[in-house]
Amino acid sequence: MAGVGVHSGLPVTLTLGPAPVDAGLIFVRTGLEGCDREVQATAEQVVATEFATVLGDRDGPLVSTAEHVLAALRGMGVDNATIEIDGPEVPIMDGSAAAFVAAIDQAGVVTQPAQRRYIQILKPVSASIGDSFGELRPYAGGFRAEVEIDFANPVIGKQSYTIDLSPERFRREIARARTFGQMCDVARLWSAGYALGASFENTAVFDDERLLNVEGLRYADECVRHKVLDVVGDLALAGLPLLGAYRSVRGGHKLNHAVLSALLADRTAWRVVEGEAARRTARGVVEVGSGIVGGRVAAAYGPDVS
Ligand SMILES: [Zn+2]
């Protein structure tokens, strides 16, 4: 798929490919001087969380705005895949995970001949940053996200959403929820050199009285659903799917990363378990999006018929 980076405004092409059992989710950065560089999508590789989740290594940042494609892969139950990009930032597409889900559908997913592995939460771990709070705790029913937001902006206000994650529910309830922002913040980000690619094409923008996008919202509570999307993507950096519940109040990328790092740092708080379901990988290579490459397939932005 091809699109622009929301922060850089630069064009970039993203290609999903298969990966072997236990490989996890791996970004491959092409188009650099010299050879391609790989970075594993894990919490240790996070180098910044200010406006988006940025992965890198000793030599600096490699991949910015990783969270939405990671959310799509984790949300759709893909454990092993390569994510190749030829620029520094994952394309923002329409600000949601819909185009990535469409790409996964197009590529296809294969079941691999091995047991699926998970990180099971054994005891609660929490973190606070300012007035935001996040906690991971044991939960017997797979992975649950419980997300609350509370914005002074009266149009956004208080919203909460709880979901027991499955590919079906992710696709129907979460994948299409777009990035959102307040007009005052967008102006501030622009002046700081961020969000240069942000527009009504990829962001739901609010002022104090209304949503400014003429097409309206995709869900009445689209903002909190997008926060759930970000949680799924940020927690994908555990490296394995989680068995547990995550609660966040007024959270964001920084909080999600802090809670996940606190969990991983405490070896008594989790263990790796094997499940009955086999692992899955994205199969083949697909390029889709607004600038169709190789005449393959366009991202679908159809109405939500669920
Ligand atoms: Zn997001």
py3Dmol code that shows the C-alpha trace and the ligand (Angstrom):
import py3Dmol

protein = """\
ATOM      1  CA  MET A   1       0.000   0.000   0.000  1.00  0.00           C
ATOM      2  CA  ALA A   2       1.138   3.531  -0.606  1.00  0.00           C
ATOM      3  CA  GLY A   3       0.271   6.633   1.363  1.00  0.00           C
ATOM      4  CA  VAL A   4       1.824   9.466   3.307  1.00  0.00           C
ATOM      5  CA  GLY A   5       3.298   9.592   6.794  1.00  0.00           C
ATOM      6  CA  VAL A   6       1.064  11.539   9.136  1.00  0.00           C
ATOM      7  CA  HIS A   7       3.992  13.329  10.753  1.00  0.00           C
ATOM      8  CA  SER A   8       6.446  13.654   7.878  1.00  0.00           C
ATOM      9  CA  GLY A   9       3.903  14.092   5.075  1.00  0.00           C
ATOM     10  CA  LEU A  10       6.274  12.009   2.906  1.00  0.00           C
ATOM     11  CA  PRO A  11       5.061   9.291   0.502  1.00  0.00           C
ATOM     12  CA  VAL A  12       5.820   5.693   1.477  1.00  0.00           C
ATOM     13  CA  THR A  13       4.958   2.174   0.280  1.00  0.00           C
ATOM     14  CA  LEU A  14       4.243  -0.652   2.724  1.00  0.00           C
ATOM     15  CA  THR A  15       4.306  -4.355   1.823  1.00  0.00           C
ATOM     16  CA  LEU A  16       3.194  -7.201   4.089  1.00  0.00           C
ATOM     17  CA  GLY A  17       4.926 -10.548   3.733  1.00  0.00           C
ATOM     18  CA  PRO A  18       5.132 -13.936   5.435  1.00  0.00           C
ATOM     19  CA  ALA A  19       7.530 -14.839   8.238  1.00  0.00           C
ATOM     20  CA  PRO A  20       8.479 -18.179   9.787  1.00  0.00           C
ATOM     21  CA  VAL A  21       7.140 -19.615  13.050  1.00  0.00           C
ATOM     22  CA  ASP A  22       8.421 -17.615  16.062  1.00  0.00           C
ATOM     23  CA  ALA A  23       9.682 -14.768  13.890  1.00  0.00           C
ATOM     24  CA  GLY A  24       7.091 -12.356  15.271  1.00  0.00           C
ATOM     25  CA  LEU A  25       6.334  -9.047  13.580  1.00  0.00           C
ATOM     26  CA  ILE A  26       9.373  -7.555  11.861  1.00  0.00           C
ATOM     27  CA  PHE A  27       9.714  -4.199  10.146  1.00  0.00           C
ATOM     28  CA  VAL A  28      12.079  -4.162   7.180  1.00  0.00           C
ATOM     29  CA  ARG A  29      13.212  -0.685   6.210  1.00  0.00           C
ATOM     30  CA  THR A  30      14.243  -0.502   2.574  1.00  0.00           C
ATOM     31  CA  GLY A  31      15.421   2.389   0.444  1.00  0.00           C
ATOM     32  CA  LEU A  32      18.328   3.269   2.711  1.00  0.00           C
ATOM     33  CA  GLU A  33      21.923   3.809   1.670  1.00  0.00           C
ATOM     34  CA  GLY A  34      23.585   0.414   1.925  1.00  0.00           C
ATOM     35  CA  CYS A  35      21.572  -2.608   3.028  1.00  0.00           C
ATOM     36  CA  ASP A  36      18.039  -2.949   4.338  1.00  0.00           C
ATOM     37  CA  ARG A  37      17.618  -2.789   8.097  1.00  0.00           C
ATOM     38  CA  GLU A  38      15.277  -4.856  10.223  1.00  0.00           C
ATOM     39  CA  VAL A  39      13.696  -3.993  13.535  1.00  0.00           C
ATOM     40  CA  GLN A  40      11.647  -6.400  15.607  1.00  0.00           C
ATOM     41  CA  ALA A  41       8.317  -5.007  16.817  1.00  0.00           C
ATOM     42  CA  THR A  42       9.078  -5.319  20.524  1.00  0.00           C
ATOM     43  CA  ALA A  43       8.939  -2.978  23.511  1.00  0.00           C
ATOM     44  CA  GLU A  44      12.763  -2.842  23.741  1.00  0.00           C
ATOM     45  CA  GLN A  45      12.939  -1.305  20.280  1.00  0.00           C
ATOM     46  CA  VAL A  46      10.696   1.639  21.182  1.00  0.00           C
ATOM     47  CA  VAL A  47      12.702   4.845  20.963  1.00  0.00           C
ATOM     48  CA  ALA A  48       9.880   7.428  21.221  1.00  0.00           C
ATOM     49  CA  THR A  49       6.195   7.585  22.175  1.00  0.00           C
ATOM     50  CA  GLU A  50       5.478  11.316  22.105  1.00  0.00           C
ATOM     51  CA  PHE A  51       2.968  11.532  19.232  1.00  0.00           C
ATOM     52  CA  ALA A  52       3.255   8.023  17.827  1.00  0.00           C
ATOM     53  CA  THR A  53       5.138   4.817  18.565  1.00  0.00           C
ATOM     54  CA  VAL A  54       8.624   4.919  17.003  1.00  0.00           C
ATOM     55  CA  LEU A  55      10.854   1.835  16.707  1.00  0.00           C
ATOM     56  CA  GLY A  56      14.575   1.873  16.170  1.00  0.00           C
ATOM     57  CA  ASP A  57      17.916   0.571  17.317  1.00  0.00           C
ATOM     58  CA  ARG A  58      21.283   1.802  18.521  1.00  0.00           C
ATOM     59  CA  ASP A  59      21.735   3.727  15.306  1.00  0.00           C
ATOM     60  CA  GLY A  60      18.528   5.704  15.743  1.00  0.00           C
ATOM     61  CA  PRO A  61      14.859   5.636  14.775  1.00  0.00           C
ATOM     62  CA  LEU A  62      13.830   3.431  11.847  1.00  0.00           C
ATOM     63  CA  VAL A  63      10.041   3.225  11.743  1.00  0.00           C
ATOM     64  CA  SER A  64       7.555   5.779  12.998  1.00  0.00           C
ATOM     65  CA  THR A  65       3.796   5.470  13.582  1.00  0.00           C
ATOM     66  CA  ALA A  66       4.064   1.684  13.900  1.00  0.00           C
ATOM     67  CA  GLU A  67       0.906   1.247  15.968  1.00  0.00           C
ATOM     68  CA  HIS A  68      -1.898   1.022  13.401  1.00  0.00           C
ATOM     69  CA  VAL A  69      -0.374  -1.675  11.189  1.00  0.00           C
ATOM     70  CA  LEU A  70       0.637  -3.591  14.324  1.00  0.00           C
ATOM     71  CA  ALA A  71      -2.943  -3.267  15.612  1.00  0.00           C
ATOM     72  CA  ALA A  72      -4.256  -4.716  12.343  1.00  0.00           C
ATOM     73  CA  LEU A  73      -1.867  -7.675  12.473  1.00  0.00           C
ATOM     74  CA  ARG A  74      -2.463  -8.422  16.150  1.00  0.00           C
ATOM     75  CA  GLY A  75      -6.179  -7.691  15.894  1.00  0.00           C
ATOM     76  CA  MET A  76      -6.551 -10.093  12.982  1.00  0.00           C
ATOM     77  CA  GLY A  77      -4.585 -12.802  14.787  1.00  0.00           C
ATOM     78  CA  VAL A  78      -1.401 -12.672  12.690  1.00  0.00           C
ATOM     79  CA  ASP A  79       1.599 -13.696  14.817  1.00  0.00           C
ATOM     80  CA  ASN A  80       4.396 -13.734  12.226  1.00  0.00           C
ATOM     81  CA  ALA A  81       4.837 -11.290   9.369  1.00  0.00           C
ATOM     82  CA  THR A  82       7.250  -8.880   7.758  1.00  0.00           C
ATOM     83  CA  ILE A  83       6.218  -5.269   7.260  1.00  0.00           C
ATOM     84  CA  GLU A  84       8.421  -3.716   4.612  1.00  0.00           C
ATOM     85  CA  ILE A  85       8.465   0.062   4.223  1.00  0.00           C
ATOM     86  CA  ASP A  86      10.597   2.241   1.975  1.00  0.00           C
ATOM     87  CA  GLY A  87      10.362   5.359   4.116  1.00  0.00           C
ATOM     88  CA  PRO A  88      10.686   6.412   7.749  1.00  0.00           C
ATOM     89  CA  GLU A  89       6.990   6.364   8.617  1.00  0.00           C
ATOM     90  CA  VAL A  90       4.168   3.843   8.167  1.00  0.00           C
ATOM     91  CA  PRO A  91       1.581   5.427   5.837  1.00  0.00           C
ATOM     92  CA  ILE A  92      -1.341   6.895   7.745  1.00  0.00           C
ATOM     93  CA  MET A  93      -3.886   5.832   5.073  1.00  0.00           C
ATOM     94  CA  ASP A  94      -7.309   6.962   6.361  1.00  0.00           C
ATOM     95  CA  GLY A  95      -6.089   7.225   9.973  1.00  0.00           C
ATOM     96  CA  SER A  96      -7.531   3.834  10.935  1.00  0.00           C
ATOM     97  CA  ALA A  97      -6.441   0.203  10.502  1.00  0.00           C
ATOM     98  CA  ALA A  98      -8.974  -0.501   7.731  1.00  0.00           C
ATOM     99  CA  ALA A  99      -6.481  -0.428   4.853  1.00  0.00           C
ATOM    100  CA  PHE A 100      -4.111  -2.762   6.706  1.00  0.00           C
ATOM    101  CA  VAL A 101      -6.932  -5.202   7.440  1.00  0.00           C
ATOM    102  CA  ALA A 102      -7.831  -5.077   3.743  1.00  0.00           C
ATOM    103  CA  ALA A 103      -4.183  -5.816   2.901  1.00  0.00           C
ATOM    104  CA  ILE A 104      -4.132  -8.776   5.293  1.00  0.00           C
ATOM    105  CA  ASP A 105      -7.344 -10.076   3.712  1.00  0.00           C
ATOM    106  CA  GLN A 106      -5.793  -9.663   0.283  1.00  0.00           C
ATOM    107  CA  ALA A 107      -2.514 -11.346   1.226  1.00  0.00           C
ATOM    108  CA  GLY A 108      -4.285 -14.136   3.029  1.00  0.00           C
ATOM    109  CA  VAL A 109      -3.361 -15.724   6.321  1.00  0.00           C
ATOM    110  CA  VAL A 110      -1.964 -19.220   6.652  1.00  0.00           C
ATOM    111  CA  THR A 111      -1.953 -21.438   9.697  1.00  0.00           C
ATOM    112  CA  GLN A 112       1.556 -22.545  10.570  1.00  0.00           C
ATOM    113  CA  PRO A 113       2.415 -26.000  11.905  1.00  0.00           C
ATOM    114  CA  ALA A 114       3.150 -25.084  15.506  1.00  0.00           C
ATOM    115  CA  GLN A 115       1.360 -24.294  18.730  1.00  0.00           C
ATOM    116  CA  ARG A 116       0.513 -20.645  19.279  1.00  0.00           C
ATOM    117  CA  ARG A 117       2.407 -18.957  22.118  1.00  0.00           C
ATOM    118  CA  TYR A 118       1.050 -16.266  24.430  1.00  0.00           C
ATOM    119  CA  ILE A 119       2.174 -14.101  27.318  1.00  0.00           C
ATOM    120  CA  GLN A 120      -0.140 -14.873  30.216  1.00  0.00           C
ATOM    121  CA  ILE A 121      -0.488 -12.171  32.883  1.00  0.00           C
ATOM    122  CA  LEU A 122      -0.031 -13.670  36.364  1.00  0.00           C
ATOM    123  CA  LYS A 123      -0.476 -10.611  38.583  1.00  0.00           C
ATOM    124  CA  PRO A 124      -1.537  -6.977  38.189  1.00  0.00           C
ATOM    125  CA  VAL A 125       1.028  -4.456  36.957  1.00  0.00           C
ATOM    126  CA  SER A 126       0.214  -0.763  36.632  1.00  0.00           C
ATOM    127  CA  ALA A 127       1.667   2.611  35.722  1.00  0.00           C
ATOM    128  CA  SER A 128       0.561   6.229  36.030  1.00  0.00           C
ATOM    129  CA  ILE A 129       1.666   9.249  34.029  1.00  0.00           C
ATOM    130  CA  GLY A 130       0.131  12.515  35.180  1.00  0.00           C
ATOM    131  CA  ASP A 131      -3.614  11.890  35.399  1.00  0.00           C
ATOM    132  CA  SER A 132      -3.489   8.813  33.154  1.00  0.00           C
ATOM    133  CA  PHE A 133      -3.539   5.317  34.603  1.00  0.00           C
ATOM    134  CA  GLY A 134      -3.030   1.903  33.060  1.00  0.00           C
ATOM    135  CA  GLU A 135      -3.072  -1.641  34.383  1.00  0.00           C
ATOM    136  CA  LEU A 136      -2.574  -5.151  33.060  1.00  0.00           C
ATOM    137  CA  ARG A 137      -4.127  -7.914  35.160  1.00  0.00           C
ATOM    138  CA  PRO A 138      -4.923 -11.607  34.908  1.00  0.00           C
ATOM    139  CA  TYR A 139      -8.025 -12.485  32.916  1.00  0.00           C
ATOM    140  CA  ALA A 140      -9.251 -15.928  31.974  1.00  0.00           C
ATOM    141  CA  GLY A 141     -11.065 -15.053  28.761  1.00  0.00           C
ATOM    142  CA  GLY A 142      -8.266 -14.247  26.311  1.00  0.00           C
ATOM    143  CA  PHE A 143      -7.381 -10.566  25.874  1.00  0.00           C
ATOM    144  CA  ARG A 144      -9.712  -7.817  27.054  1.00  0.00           C
ATOM    145  CA  ALA A 145      -9.253  -4.061  26.622  1.00  0.00           C
ATOM    146  CA  GLU A 146     -11.147  -1.617  28.856  1.00  0.00           C
ATOM    147  CA  VAL A 147     -10.443   1.928  27.730  1.00  0.00           C
ATOM    148  CA  GLU A 148     -11.773   5.227  29.093  1.00  0.00           C
ATOM    149  CA  ILE A 149     -11.137   8.697  27.769  1.00  0.00           C
ATOM    150  CA  ASP A 150     -12.138  11.992  29.357  1.00  0.00           C
ATOM    151  CA  PHE A 151     -11.528  15.090  27.267  1.00  0.00           C
ATOM    152  CA  ALA A 152     -12.314  18.634  28.367  1.00  0.00           C
ATOM    153  CA  ASN A 153     -13.515  19.131  24.796  1.00  0.00           C
ATOM    154  CA  PRO A 154     -17.312  18.823  25.183  1.00  0.00           C
ATOM    155  CA  VAL A 155     -17.804  17.156  21.794  1.00  0.00           C
ATOM    156  CA  ILE A 156     -15.440  14.293  22.699  1.00  0.00           C
ATOM    157  CA  GLY A 157     -16.088  14.261  26.459  1.00  0.00           C
ATOM    158  CA  LYS A 158     -16.136  10.980  28.367  1.00  0.00           C
ATOM    159  CA  GLN A 159     -16.283   7.705  26.492  1.00  0.00           C
ATOM    160  CA  SER A 160     -15.516   4.122  27.464  1.00  0.00           C
ATOM    161  CA  TYR A 161     -15.221   0.873  25.549  1.00  0.00           C
ATOM    162  CA  THR A 162     -14.643  -2.724  26.555  1.00  0.00           C
ATOM    163  CA  ILE A 163     -13.854  -5.521  24.134  1.00  0.00           C
ATOM    164  CA  ASP A 164     -12.842  -9.156  24.348  1.00  0.00           C
ATOM    165  CA  LEU A 165     -10.556  -9.178  21.344  1.00  0.00           C
ATOM    166  CA  SER A 166     -11.211 -11.488  18.405  1.00  0.00           C
ATOM    167  CA  PRO A 167     -10.520 -10.988  14.699  1.00  0.00           C
ATOM    168  CA  GLU A 168     -14.247 -10.688  14.034  1.00  0.00           C
ATOM    169  CA  ARG A 169     -14.811  -8.024  16.701  1.00  0.00           C
ATOM    170  CA  PHE A 170     -11.618  -6.153  15.795  1.00  0.00           C
ATOM    171  CA  ARG A 171     -12.695  -5.950  12.180  1.00  0.00           C
ATOM    172  CA  ARG A 172     -16.267  -4.906  12.953  1.00  0.00           C
ATOM    173  CA  GLU A 173     -15.850  -2.591  15.945  1.00  0.00           C
ATOM    174  CA  ILE A 174     -12.303  -1.228  16.001  1.00  0.00           C
ATOM    175  CA  ALA A 175     -10.459  -1.362  12.668  1.00  0.00           C
ATOM    176  CA  ARG A 176     -12.313   1.556  11.050  1.00  0.00           C
ATOM    177  CA  ALA A 177     -11.965   4.012  13.948  1.00  0.00           C
ATOM    178  CA  ARG A 178      -9.806   6.942  12.844  1.00  0.00           C
ATOM    179  CA  THR A 179      -7.123   8.990  14.505  1.00  0.00           C
ATOM    180  CA  PHE A 180      -8.633  12.092  16.044  1.00  0.00           C
ATOM    181  CA  GLY A 181      -7.416  15.451  17.222  1.00  0.00           C
ATOM    182  CA  GLN A 182      -8.480  18.872  18.340  1.00  0.00           C
ATOM    183  CA  MET A 183      -7.991  21.780  15.993  1.00  0.00           C
ATOM    184  CA  CYS A 184      -5.943  23.668  18.601  1.00  0.00           C
ATOM    185  CA  ASP A 185      -3.581  20.674  18.962  1.00  0.00           C
ATOM    186  CA  VAL A 186      -3.251  20.155  15.225  1.00  0.00           C
ATOM    187  CA  ALA A 187      -2.090  23.758  14.857  1.00  0.00           C
ATOM    188  CA  ARG A 188       0.399  23.252  17.692  1.00  0.00           C
ATOM    189  CA  LEU A 189       1.724  20.027  16.124  1.00  0.00           C
ATOM    190  CA  TRP A 190       2.128  21.701  12.748  1.00  0.00           C
ATOM    191  CA  SER A 191       4.212  24.482  14.233  1.00  0.00           C
ATOM    192  CA  ALA A 192       6.398  21.856  15.958  1.00  0.00           C
ATOM    193  CA  GLY A 193       6.947  20.080  12.621  1.00  0.00           C
ATOM    194  CA  TYR A 194       4.609  17.144  13.403  1.00  0.00           C
ATOM    195  CA  ALA A 195       1.376  15.993  11.788  1.00  0.00           C
ATOM    196  CA  LEU A 196       2.433  17.565   8.475  1.00  0.00           C
ATOM    197  CA  GLY A 197       0.476  14.847   6.649  1.00  0.00           C
ATOM    198  CA  ALA A 198      -2.602  15.196   8.877  1.00  0.00           C
ATOM    199  CA  SER A 199      -5.758  16.236   7.095  1.00  0.00           C
ATOM    200  CA  PHE A 200      -9.487  15.573   7.084  1.00  0.00           C
ATOM    201  CA  GLU A 201      -8.595  12.563   4.898  1.00  0.00           C
ATOM    202  CA  ASN A 202      -6.991  10.800   7.848  1.00  0.00           C
ATOM    203  CA  THR A 203      -7.990  12.535  11.073  1.00  0.00           C
ATOM    204  CA  ALA A 204     -11.300  13.271  12.769  1.00  0.00           C
ATOM    205  CA  VAL A 205     -10.793  16.881  13.833  1.00  0.00           C
ATOM    206  CA  PHE A 206     -12.857  18.559  16.546  1.00  0.00           C
ATOM    207  CA  ASP A 207     -13.185  22.103  17.725  1.00  0.00           C
ATOM    208  CA  ASP A 208     -15.047  22.975  20.917  1.00  0.00           C
ATOM    209  CA  GLU A 209     -18.439  22.856  19.250  1.00  0.00           C
ATOM    210  CA  ARG A 210     -18.414  20.156  16.620  1.00  0.00           C
ATOM    211  CA  LEU A 211     -16.634  17.658  14.423  1.00  0.00           C
ATOM    212  CA  LEU A 212     -15.144  19.542  11.483  1.00  0.00           C
ATOM    213  CA  ASN A 213     -15.101  16.604   9.011  1.00  0.00           C
ATOM    214  CA  VAL A 214     -18.092  16.913   6.703  1.00  0.00           C
ATOM    215  CA  GLU A 215     -18.526  13.133   6.389  1.00  0.00           C
ATOM    216  CA  GLY A 216     -19.267  12.777  10.105  1.00  0.00           C
ATOM    217  CA  LEU A 217     -18.178  10.036  12.469  1.00  0.00           C
ATOM    218  CA  ARG A 218     -17.980   6.335  11.637  1.00  0.00           C
ATOM    219  CA  TYR A 219     -19.166   5.447  15.137  1.00  0.00           C
ATOM    220  CA  ALA A 220     -20.691   7.760  17.739  1.00  0.00           C
ATOM    221  CA  ASP A 221     -17.828   6.746  20.062  1.00  0.00           C
ATOM    222  CA  GLU A 222     -15.148   6.624  17.353  1.00  0.00           C
ATOM    223  CA  CYS A 223     -12.551   8.367  19.561  1.00  0.00           C
ATOM    224  CA  VAL A 224     -12.482   5.761  22.307  1.00  0.00           C
ATOM    225  CA  ARG A 225     -12.605   2.985  19.714  1.00  0.00           C
ATOM    226  CA  HIS A 226      -9.474   4.481  18.147  1.00  0.00           C
ATOM    227  CA  LYS A 227      -7.833   4.432  21.573  1.00  0.00           C
ATOM    228  CA  VAL A 228      -8.638   0.707  21.723  1.00  0.00           C
ATOM    229  CA  LEU A 229      -6.991   0.338  18.302  1.00  0.00           C
ATOM    230  CA  ASP A 230      -3.870   2.073  19.612  1.00  0.00           C
ATOM    231  CA  VAL A 231      -3.861  -0.199  22.695  1.00  0.00           C
ATOM    232  CA  VAL A 232      -3.965  -3.316  20.497  1.00  0.00           C
ATOM    233  CA  GLY A 233      -1.082  -1.956  18.405  1.00  0.00           C
ATOM    234  CA  ASP A 234       1.035  -0.751  21.302  1.00  0.00           C
ATOM    235  CA  LEU A 235       0.590  -3.985  23.263  1.00  0.00           C
ATOM    236  CA  ALA A 236       1.552  -5.983  20.169  1.00  0.00           C
ATOM    237  CA  LEU A 237       5.052  -4.878  21.166  1.00  0.00           C
ATOM    238  CA  ALA A 238       4.906  -7.550  23.881  1.00  0.00           C
ATOM    239  CA  GLY A 239       6.103  -9.767  21.006  1.00  0.00           C
ATOM    240  CA  LEU A 240       3.381 -12.364  21.651  1.00  0.00           C
ATOM    241  CA  PRO A 241      -0.380 -12.013  22.087  1.00  0.00           C
ATOM    242  CA  LEU A 242      -1.381 -11.291  25.681  1.00  0.00           C
ATOM    243  CA  LEU A 243      -3.730 -13.339  27.833  1.00  0.00           C
ATOM    244  CA  GLY A 244      -5.005 -10.777  30.299  1.00  0.00           C
ATOM    245  CA  ALA A 245      -7.028  -7.597  30.675  1.00  0.00           C
ATOM    246  CA  TYR A 246      -5.717  -4.096  30.044  1.00  0.00           C
ATOM    247  CA  ARG A 247      -7.455  -1.092  31.543  1.00  0.00           C
ATOM    248  CA  SER A 248      -6.476   2.439  30.617  1.00  0.00           C
ATOM    249  CA  VAL A 249      -7.874   5.754  31.817  1.00  0.00           C
ATOM    250  CA  ARG A 250      -6.957   8.903  29.830  1.00  0.00           C
ATOM    251  CA  GLY A 251      -4.149   6.887  28.282  1.00  0.00           C
ATOM    252  CA  GLY A 252      -2.034   7.074  25.168  1.00  0.00           C
ATOM    253  CA  HIS A 253       1.061   5.548  23.568  1.00  0.00           C
ATOM    254  CA  LYS A 254       3.349   6.643  26.394  1.00  0.00           C
ATOM    255  CA  LEU A 255       1.128   5.060  29.067  1.00  0.00           C
ATOM    256  CA  ASN A 256       0.638   1.856  27.062  1.00  0.00           C
ATOM    257  CA  HIS A 257       4.396   1.540  26.664  1.00  0.00           C
ATOM    258  CA  ALA A 258       5.002   2.259  30.364  1.00  0.00           C
ATOM    259  CA  VAL A 259       2.576  -0.463  31.508  1.00  0.00           C
ATOM    260  CA  LEU A 260       3.922  -3.004  29.023  1.00  0.00           C
ATOM    261  CA  SER A 261       7.515  -2.232  30.021  1.00  0.00           C
ATOM    262  CA  ALA A 262       6.599  -2.594  33.721  1.00  0.00           C
ATOM    263  CA  LEU A 263       5.062  -5.987  32.967  1.00  0.00           C
ATOM    264  CA  LEU A 264       8.014  -7.266  30.956  1.00  0.00           C
ATOM    265  CA  ALA A 265      10.472  -6.042  33.604  1.00  0.00           C
ATOM    266  CA  ASP A 266       8.796  -8.160  36.298  1.00  0.00           C
ATOM    267  CA  ARG A 267       9.508 -11.796  35.498  1.00  0.00           C
ATOM    268  CA  THR A 268       7.087 -12.922  38.211  1.00  0.00           C
ATOM    269  CA  ALA A 269       4.170 -11.101  36.546  1.00  0.00           C
ATOM    270  CA  TRP A 270       3.925 -13.204  33.390  1.00  0.00           C
ATOM    271  CA  ARG A 271       4.842 -16.461  31.734  1.00  0.00           C
ATOM    272  CA  VAL A 272       4.813 -17.801  28.196  1.00  0.00           C
ATOM    273  CA  VAL A 273       2.166 -20.451  27.581  1.00  0.00           C
ATOM    274  CA  GLU A 274       1.258 -22.477  24.512  1.00  0.00           C
ATOM    275  CA  GLY A 275      -2.287 -22.584  23.204  1.00  0.00           C
ATOM    276  CA  GLU A 276      -4.092 -25.085  21.090  1.00  0.00           C
ATOM    277  CA  ALA A 277      -4.562 -22.793  18.113  1.00  0.00           C
ATOM    278  CA  ALA A 278      -1.843 -22.848  15.491  1.00  0.00           C
ATOM    279  CA  ARG A 279       0.168 -19.763  14.617  1.00  0.00           C
ATOM    280  CA  ARG A 280      -0.698 -17.676  11.654  1.00  0.00           C
ATOM    281  CA  THR A 281       1.280 -15.627   9.210  1.00  0.00           C
ATOM    282  CA  ALA A 282       0.371 -13.253   6.454  1.00  0.00           C
ATOM    283  CA  ARG A 283       0.934 -15.051   3.164  1.00  0.00           C
ATOM    284  CA  GLY A 284       2.386 -13.600   0.029  1.00  0.00           C
ATOM    285  CA  VAL A 285       2.944  -9.988  -0.712  1.00  0.00           C
ATOM    286  CA  VAL A 286       0.359  -7.325  -1.262  1.00  0.00           C
ATOM    287  CA  GLU A 287       0.545  -3.701  -2.163  1.00  0.00           C
ATOM    288  CA  VAL A 288      -2.631  -1.684  -1.942  1.00  0.00           C
ATOM    289  CA  GLY A 289      -3.741   1.798  -1.261  1.00  0.00           C
ATOM    290  CA  SER A 290      -4.310   5.196  -2.636  1.00  0.00           C
ATOM    291  CA  GLY A 291      -1.404   5.021  -5.065  1.00  0.00           C
ATOM    292  CA  ILE A 292      -2.022   1.525  -6.395  1.00  0.00           C
ATOM    293  CA  VAL A 293       1.253  -0.243  -7.058  1.00  0.00           C
ATOM    294  CA  GLY A 294       1.408  -3.038  -9.594  1.00  0.00           C
ATOM    295  CA  GLY A 295      -2.306  -2.807 -10.332  1.00  0.00           C
ATOM    296  CA  ARG A 296      -3.276  -4.994  -7.439  1.00  0.00           C
ATOM    297  CA  VAL A 297      -6.008  -3.887  -5.124  1.00  0.00           C
ATOM    298  CA  ALA A 298      -7.346  -0.708  -3.631  1.00  0.00           C
ATOM    299  CA  ALA A 299      -8.073  -0.294   0.042  1.00  0.00           C
ATOM    300  CA  ALA A 300     -11.776  -0.585   0.735  1.00  0.00           C
ATOM    301  CA  TYR A 301     -13.480   2.287   2.501  1.00  0.00           C
ATOM    302  CA  GLY A 302     -17.005   1.039   2.115  1.00  0.00           C
ATOM    303  CA  PRO A 303     -19.774   1.837   4.548  1.00  0.00           C
ATOM    304  CA  ASP A 304     -19.872  -0.171   7.745  1.00  0.00           C
ATOM    305  CA  VAL A 305     -22.580  -2.730   7.098  1.00  0.00           C
ATOM    306  CA  SER A 306     -22.208  -4.556  10.392  1.00  0.00           C
TER     307      SER A 306
END
"""
ligand_1 = """\
1
ZN
Zn -3.695 5.878 16.636
"""
view = py3Dmol.view(width=600, height=400)
view.addModel(protein, "pdb")
view.setStyle({"model": 0}, {"cartoon": {"style": "trace"}})
view.addModel(ligand_1, "xyz")
view.setStyle({"model": 1}, {"stick": {}})
view.zoomTo()
view.show()
